[in-house]
């Protein structure tokens, strides 16, 4: 689930001043299937206070999927 321990290594690393995520629309939460692996990683890093700042880039429009869009916004401001 965490790519053979890589997430645990990231969680135990020194904190980052800034994490930049390109193609941030891939950090998705679907109402039926739940969160993507990338979303869960960012969520865990934030909860563990490993990220000071988070910048999300995406050229993909909202597409009417409110749940996933609001989940991304919650990463930025819980």
Secondary structure, DSSP 8 states (H G I E B T S, - for coil): --TTTHHHHHHHS--EEEEEETTGGGS-EETTTEE-HHHHHHHHHHHTT-EEEEEE---S--TT-HHHHHHHHHHH--
